[in-house]
Structure formats: structure tokens, C-alpha cells
């Protein structure tokens, strides 16, 4: 007899505006509790220092997390010049200082060299695994962590503001695996003035942006309203929101039933020669499965269990 899961079968995305000082894990746990959801996950960790978009997947939406994480991310961040820290942000201890300060012209001249595919060494205080251990755990134990440079994609890097000589505000659009803290560190070194991230805000993750975001405080208020669970449910975005960039195919009830049983469906008609790769299969507007098109057949990879 299967063990019954605790919580309710809540399915969808919450576009959370994570506050400063809260870990992503704790934020997800709070959302899960408020919705009394059986399962929860998120699309991309934010450091405790960072604020902004943390897409929280509930229930069947957790099966689409990888698609959200593969989407472009946009960050706005402030670099404080003159000090490099062991964590590459304001939470760390200073390890080196400089009296030099960059000019606007110097910064703008540098930006093209940090755009495109670049090699980046992750911060010592990161979740990268070294011999099975998290780099941040080794660093906290006082061990020197030698992390290898790896390619990351930075599509856009712009200087937004220079409020004073010690600070500069940037906006960047980058791919998965990019560390903004490392970007600030490396720009500081290249400019000869050193630097670290003083403030960081993520303003977009794939299809999720600030226009859709809601704070933990607002969620708490909704959870205590007289309207009950319905008020919270109005916040949920559909499971398939993270799949906006992949093709969708509608099937009939017989084909949907086969796919839900893990059985392939032969493709016929105009879609047969056109579709390829991963697609979202729907029936009457509801997601049925994520499937691969192979040899003229739809082969289910992830089945959605939604009514």
C-alpha cells in the first residue's frame, strides 16, 4: 500500500520576490507551508544577500524546473570598489584592499571583454562540489579551495549608474552557471582597483519577471484572509509557464491516456514531419506529458498527474 503524501496536491509556480537575509531553501519551505503543498522546488538558488526573482515550483511544476533554469537570467548589482572579500560579496571578510578607483571610461572600455563566452572561476564560497564536498563547506573549514575556470555565457553587461567613486551599478543578462559575485571580483581585478558585490537583485528568470512577483509578506497576508485557500491559488501561475519556449501539441483523450501510461503515440498528420525534440503534450488545455519525438512517435519522458 502506497504511503499517503502529506499536504495538498497543489500544482503551479509562485514567482517569489525573495527578501535579503533569507536563504532560498528557507524561502521555498515557507511557500510550501503556506500552500500546504506536497512538493516544492525552485529554479535557481539566490544567495542570502541577494533579493529578487525566485521561481518556486509546487507539485507537478517541479517536473519543469530544468526548463526554467535553462532560461536567461537578468541581474542588477552594485559593486563596491577598493576591497576584495573571501566570499566576493559584502558578507565576507576583506582579503585585499586598493586605493585605486576606476573611471567611467575605464569601466565601459572593459565591459566587452566580459561579454560573450568567458572563462570564470566560481567563488570559493559556492555550492560547487570538490571531491564530494561543497566548496563553501571546505572554505568555512579554512581549506584553500582550488576551483577550475569554466565557460559561462554573458549576453549583456551594462554600466547603469555610478552614484559615487566607490560604487558602480551594473545590469547583466547571463546563462546558467554564471556567478555575479565572480564577475564583480574579476572586473575589480582587471581594473586594478579590486571589488566585491555590495547588493544583488535578480529581476528575471526565463519567463518569470518582477511584474509577476509577490513577497513573502504578501503571501502571508493572503494565507490569513477570509477568502481562504482561493486567495493564494490566484497567485499560482500554470505548470506549463516554464515551457513557453518549447512546442506544444494537442492530443485526443485516447492518445492522452496512452501517454499517461508511459506508452508511445504514433504521430500522424501535419505535425508528423515537423516537430522534433522535446515537446509539451496537452489535452483540452491541460498538460499531459513532456515527450520526445523519435522515429515518428511521441515517447513520454515526464508525465503530469493532474486532474
C-alpha positions as CSV (number, residue, x, y, z in Angstrom):
1,X,0.0,0.0,0.0
2,X,1.5,3.4,-1.1
3,X,2.2,5.8,1.7
4,X,0.0,8.9,1.5
5,X,1.8,12.1,1.0
6,X,1.4,15.0,3.5
7,X,-0.2,18.1,2.2
8,X,-2.4,19.0,-0.8
9,X,-1.8,18.3,-4.5
10,X,-1.1,22.0,-5.3
11,X,0.4,22.4,-8.8
12,X,1.9,25.6,-10.3
13,X,4.5,28.3,-10.0
14,X,4.9,31.1,-7.4
15,X,7.1,33.9,-8.6
16,X,8.6,34.9,-5.3
17,X,10.4,38.2,-4.6
18,X,12.9,36.8,-2.1
19,X,13.9,39.2,0.7
20,X,17.5,39.9,1.7
21,X,18.8,37.7,4.5
22,X,16.7,34.6,3.7
23,X,18.2,31.5,2.1
24,X,16.5,30.1,-1.0
25,X,15.8,26.8,0.9
26,X,14.1,28.6,3.7
27,X,12.0,30.7,1.3
28,X,10.8,27.6,-0.6
29,X,9.9,25.9,2.7
30,X,7.8,28.9,3.7
31,X,6.0,29.0,0.4
32,X,5.4,25.2,0.6
33,X,4.0,25.6,4.2
34,X,1.6,28.4,3.2
35,X,0.2,26.4,0.3
36,X,0.3,23.2,2.3
37,X,1.8,21.7,-0.9
38,X,3.0,18.1,-1.1
39,X,6.1,19.0,-3.0
40,X,8.2,22.1,-3.8
41,X,11.4,23.2,-5.5
42,X,12.9,26.3,-7.1
43,X,14.6,27.4,-10.3
44,X,18.0,28.7,-9.3
45,X,19.4,29.5,-5.9
46,X,19.8,33.1,-4.7
47,X,22.4,33.9,-2.1
48,X,21.0,35.2,1.3
49,X,22.4,38.6,0.4
50,X,20.5,38.7,-2.9
51,X,16.9,39.7,-3.5
52,X,14.5,39.2,-6.3
53,X,13.0,36.6,-8.5
54,X,13.0,33.1,-7.1
55,X,10.5,30.9,-9.1
56,X,9.1,28.4,-6.7
57,X,7.6,25.2,-8.3
58,X,4.8,23.4,-6.5
59,X,3.7,19.9,-7.2
60,X,3.8,18.9,-10.9
61,X,5.6,22.2,-11.7
62,X,8.7,20.6,-10.2
63,X,8.9,18.5,-13.3
64,X,9.5,21.7,-15.4
65,X,12.2,23.3,-13.2
66,X,15.1,22.4,-15.6
67,X,13.4,24.4,-18.4
68,X,13.1,27.5,-16.2
69,X,16.7,27.2,-15.0
70,X,17.9,27.0,-18.6
71,X,16.3,30.3,-19.4
72,X,18.2,33.6,-19.4
73,X,18.6,35.4,-16.1
74,X,18.9,39.1,-15.6
75,X,20.6,40.7,-12.6
76,X,21.1,44.2,-11.3
77,X,24.0,44.5,-9.0
78,X,26.2,47.1,-7.2
79,X,29.9,46.7,-7.0
80,X,31.9,48.4,-4.2
81,X,35.4,49.1,-5.4
82,X,38.6,49.0,-3.3
83,X,38.1,45.8,-1.4
84,X,38.1,42.1,-2.3
85,X,36.5,39.7,0.1
86,X,36.8,36.0,0.7
87,X,33.1,35.5,-0.4
88,X,33.2,38.1,-3.2
89,X,30.3,39.9,-1.6
90,X,29.6,42.2,1.4
91,X,29.1,39.2,3.8
92,X,32.7,38.2,3.6
93,X,36.0,39.3,5.3
94,X,38.3,41.7,3.4
95,X,41.3,39.9,2.0
96,X,42.9,42.7,0.0
97,X,42.4,46.4,-0.5
98,X,43.3,49.1,-3.0
99,X,43.2,52.9,-3.1
100,X,42.6,52.9,-6.9
101,X,39.2,53.8,-8.3
102,X,38.0,53.2,-11.9
103,X,36.7,55.9,-14.2
104,X,33.5,55.6,-16.2
105,X,35.5,55.4,-19.4
106,X,37.7,52.7,-17.9
107,X,34.7,50.6,-16.9
108,X,32.9,51.0,-20.2
109,X,36.1,50.0,-22.1
110,X,36.4,46.8,-20.0
111,X,32.8,45.6,-20.5
112,X,33.2,44.0,-24.0
113,X,35.9,41.7,-22.6
114,X,33.3,40.3,-20.1
115,X,30.6,39.8,-22.7
116,X,30.0,36.6,-24.7
117,X,31.5,33.3,-23.7
118,X,34.1,33.9,-21.0
119,X,36.1,31.7,-18.6
120,X,35.1,32.2,-15.0
121,X,36.4,30.7,-11.7
122,X,33.5,30.2,-9.3
123,X,33.7,31.9,-5.8
124,X,35.3,29.8,-3.1
125,X,32.1,30.1,-1.2
126,X,29.9,28.4,-3.7
127,X,27.9,25.2,-4.0
128,X,30.4,23.6,-6.4
129,X,31.4,20.1,-5.3
130,X,35.1,19.3,-4.7
131,X,35.8,15.7,-4.1
132,X,32.2,15.2,-3.0
133,X,32.3,18.2,-0.6
134,X,30.6,21.6,-1.2
135,X,33.2,24.3,-1.8
136,X,31.6,26.6,0.8
137,X,31.9,23.9,3.5
138,X,35.6,23.5,2.7
139,X,36.2,27.2,2.7
140,X,34.4,27.6,6.1
141,X,36.7,25.0,7.5
142,X,39.7,27.1,6.4
143,X,40.8,25.0,3.5
144,X,42.1,26.5,0.3
145,X,39.6,25.7,-2.4
146,X,41.1,25.4,-5.9
147,X,38.2,25.7,-8.4
148,X,38.8,25.4,-12.1
149,X,37.7,28.0,-14.6
150,X,34.7,27.1,-16.7
151,X,32.9,28.7,-19.6
152,X,29.8,30.8,-18.9
153,X,27.7,32.9,-21.3
154,X,27.1,36.6,-20.7
155,X,24.9,38.1,-23.3
156,X,24.8,41.6,-22.0
157,X,26.7,43.6,-19.4
158,X,25.9,47.3,-19.0
159,X,27.0,50.1,-16.6
160,X,23.7,51.5,-15.3
161,X,24.9,54.1,-12.8
162,X,27.9,55.4,-10.8
163,X,26.4,57.0,-7.7
164,X,29.9,57.9,-6.4
165,X,33.6,57.0,-6.9
166,X,33.3,53.9,-4.7
167,X,30.3,52.2,-6.3
168,X,29.0,51.2,-9.8
169,X,25.7,49.7,-10.7
170,X,25.5,47.1,-13.5
171,X,22.9,45.0,-15.2
172,X,23.7,41.7,-16.8
173,X,21.9,39.1,-18.8
174,X,23.6,35.7,-18.5
175,X,23.2,32.0,-18.8
176,X,23.0,29.2,-16.3
177,X,26.1,28.7,-14.0
178,X,27.2,32.3,-14.1
179,X,28.3,33.8,-10.7
180,X,27.7,37.5,-10.5
181,X,30.0,37.6,-7.4
182,X,32.8,36.2,-9.5
183,X,32.0,38.7,-12.3
184,X,32.4,41.6,-9.8
185,X,35.6,40.2,-8.4
186,X,37.2,39.7,-11.9
187,X,36.2,43.2,-13.1
188,X,37.8,44.7,-10.0
189,X,41.0,42.8,-10.6
190,X,41.0,43.8,-14.3
191,X,40.5,47.4,-13.4
192,X,43.3,47.3,-10.9
193,X,41.0,48.5,-8.1
194,X,39.5,45.3,-6.7
195,X,35.9,44.9,-5.9
196,X,33.0,42.9,-4.4
197,X,29.2,42.7,-4.8
198,X,27.5,45.0,-2.3
199,X,24.0,44.4,-3.5
200,X,22.4,41.9,-5.9
201,X,18.9,41.6,-7.3
202,X,17.6,39.1,-9.8
203,X,15.0,40.7,-12.0
204,X,14.2,37.9,-14.4
205,X,14.5,34.1,-14.7
206,X,13.3,32.7,-18.1
207,X,9.6,33.7,-18.4
208,X,9.4,35.0,-14.8
209,X,10.0,38.7,-14.0
210,X,9.3,41.4,-11.5
211,X,5.8,42.2,-12.9
212,X,4.6,38.8,-11.7
213,X,6.5,38.7,-8.3
214,X,5.0,38.6,-4.9
215,X,6.7,39.0,-1.5
216,X,6.6,36.6,1.4
217,X,4.7,39.2,3.4
218,X,2.0,39.5,0.8
219,X,1.7,35.7,0.6
220,X,1.3,35.6,4.4
221,X,-1.4,38.2,4.3
222,X,-3.3,36.2,1.6
223,X,-3.0,33.0,3.6
224,X,-4.8,34.6,6.5
225,X,-7.5,36.3,4.5
226,X,-11.2,35.2,5.0
227,X,-11.2,34.1,1.3
228,X,-9.2,31.1,2.4
229,X,-7.1,29.0,0.0
230,X,-8.7,30.6,-3.1
231,X,-6.8,33.8,-2.4
232,X,-3.5,32.0,-2.5
233,X,-4.5,29.9,-5.6
234,X,-5.0,33.1,-7.5
235,X,-1.2,33.8,-7.2
236,X,-0.3,30.5,-8.9
237,X,0.9,30.5,-12.5
238,X,0.2,27.4,-14.6
239,X,2.6,24.5,-14.6
240,X,3.4,25.0,-18.3
241,X,4.6,28.6,-17.8
242,X,8.2,27.4,-17.7
243,X,7.6,25.7,-21.1
244,X,6.8,28.7,-23.2
245,X,9.8,28.2,-25.4
246,X,9.1,24.6,-26.4
247,X,6.5,23.4,-29.0
248,X,3.1,22.2,-27.8
249,X,0.9,19.5,-29.4
250,X,-2.7,18.8,-28.6
251,X,-3.8,15.1,-28.5
252,X,-7.2,13.4,-28.1
253,X,-8.3,11.6,-25.0
254,X,-7.2,8.1,-26.2
255,X,-3.7,9.4,-27.0
256,X,-3.5,11.3,-23.7
257,X,-4.4,8.1,-21.9
258,X,-1.6,6.1,-23.7
259,X,1.0,8.8,-22.8
260,X,-0.1,8.8,-19.2
261,X,0.5,5.1,-19.1
262,X,4.0,5.7,-20.4
263,X,3.2,4.3,-23.9
264,X,4.3,6.0,-27.1
265,X,1.9,7.5,-29.6
266,X,2.4,7.4,-33.4
267,X,2.3,10.9,-34.9
268,X,0.1,11.5,-37.9
269,X,-1.0,14.4,-40.0
270,X,0.8,17.7,-40.4
271,X,2.8,17.5,-37.1
272,X,4.5,14.3,-38.0
273,X,7.3,15.6,-40.2
274,X,7.6,19.0,-38.5
275,X,8.0,18.5,-34.7
276,X,11.2,17.2,-33.2
277,X,13.0,17.2,-29.8
278,X,11.1,17.8,-26.6
279,X,7.5,19.0,-26.8
280,X,4.7,19.7,-24.4
281,X,1.7,17.4,-25.0
282,X,-1.7,18.8,-24.0
283,X,-5.3,17.6,-23.8
284,X,-8.1,20.2,-23.6
285,X,-5.6,22.8,-22.5
286,X,-4.1,20.7,-19.7
287,X,-0.5,19.4,-19.7
288,X,-0.3,15.7,-20.3
289,X,3.4,14.9,-20.6
290,X,6.8,16.1,-21.7
291,X,7.6,13.9,-24.7
292,X,10.4,13.3,-27.2
293,X,9.6,13.0,-30.9
294,X,11.6,10.0,-32.2
295,X,11.1,7.9,-35.4
296,X,7.6,9.3,-35.9
297,X,6.4,8.6,-32.4
298,X,5.8,10.6,-29.2
299,X,7.6,9.0,-26.4
300,X,6.7,10.3,-22.9
301,X,9.6,11.3,-20.7
302,X,7.8,13.1,-17.8
303,X,4.0,12.5,-17.2
304,X,1.9,15.1,-15.5
305,X,-0.5,13.8,-12.9
306,X,-3.1,16.5,-12.9
307,X,-6.9,16.3,-12.9
